Amino acid sequence: MRRVLHDFPDSKCREILLNQKHAMKKGWSKLLICEAVLPDVGCSGFDSLTDISRITFSSMQRSEKQWATLLASVGLRIMKIWPPQGGPFSVIEAEIGED
């Protein structure tokens, strides 16, 4: 999933993620999410402005903690986050969490 979730508020992201989760098999499937992962502090000016511009659409750029909370709210957990390599986007690897 590439650059989809930053365009939506948490409520809509939960719908999208639940649909993905229903198509996944526990212990087998991985969901890869390519999105910006903001630092908790010290965000760049560009990332700050991008986040502020999302307010218009009730969406946001998210920090690692916000991603973890969002994914956990639908029963997914972060296994690993690969930081950007020559670009602005990280890859978040998620799988179905413990029930």
C-alpha positions in Angstrom: 0.0 0.0 0.0 1.8 3.1 -1.2 0.9 6.6 0.0 -2.8 5.9 0.7 -3.4 6.3 4.4 -1.9 9.8 4.8 -4.9 11.1 2.8 -7.5 9.9 5.4 -8.5 10.4 9.0 -8.0 7.5 11.4 -11.6 6.4 11.1 -11.4 5.9 7.4 -7.9 4.3 7.7 -9.4 1.8 10.1 -11.9 0.8 7.4 -9.2 0.4 4.8 -7.0 -1.5 7.2 -9.8 -3.8 8.3 -10.5 -4.7 4.7 -6.8 -5.5 4.2 -6.7 -7.6 7.5 -9.7 -9.7 6.4 -7.7 -10.7 3.3 -4.7 -11.7 5.4 -3.8 -15.0 6.9 -2.4 -14.9 10.4 1.2 -16.1 10.6 1.6 -15.8 6.9 0.6 -12.5 5.4 2.5 -9.3 5.6 1.1 -5.8 4.9 3.7 -3.3 3.6 2.8 0.3 4.0 4.9 2.9 2.2 4.3 6.2 4.0 6.1 9.0 5.7 7.0 8.2 9.4 7.5 11.5 11.2 9.9 11.7 14.1 8.4 12.5 17.5 10.5 15.7 17.7 12.7 17.6 15.3 10.5 17.2 12.2 11.8 19.0 9.1 10.1 22.1 7.8 8.8 20.3 4.7 7.3 17.4 6.8 5.7 19.9 9.2 4.1 21.8 6.3 2.9 18.6 4.7 1.3 17.5 8.0 -0.4 20.9 8.5 -1.7 20.9 4.9 -3.4 17.5 5.7 -5.6 19.2 8.3 -7.8 20.5 5.5 -8.8 16.9 4.7 -8.9 15.7 8.3 -5.9 13.5 7.6 -2.3 13.6 8.7 1.2 12.5 8.4 1.9 10.1 11.4 4.7 9.4 13.8 5.9 5.8 14.6 3.8 5.9 17.7 0.7 7.1 15.8 1.2 4.3 13.2 1.5 1.7 15.9 -1.7 3.0 17.6 -3.6 3.1 14.4 -2.5 -0.4 13.3 -3.2 -1.9 16.8 -6.7 -0.4 16.7 -7.5 -3.0 14.0 -5.5 -5.9 15.3 -2.3 -5.3 13.3 1.1 -4.8 14.7 4.3 -3.3 13.4 7.1 -5.8 12.9 9.6 -3.4 11.4 10.0 0.0 9.9 12.5 0.5 7.2 13.7 4.1 7.1 13.8 6.0 3.8 16.6 5.1 1.5 17.1 8.0 -1.0 13.5 9.2 -0.7 11.0 10.5 1.8 9.0 7.4 2.6 9.5 4.5 5.0 8.2 1.0 4.7 6.1 -0.3 7.6 5.9 -4.0 7.8 2.7 -5.1 9.7 1.1 -8.4 10.4 -1.9 -9.7 12.3 -1.3 -9.3 16.0 -2.3 -11.5 18.9 -6.0 -11.6 19.6 
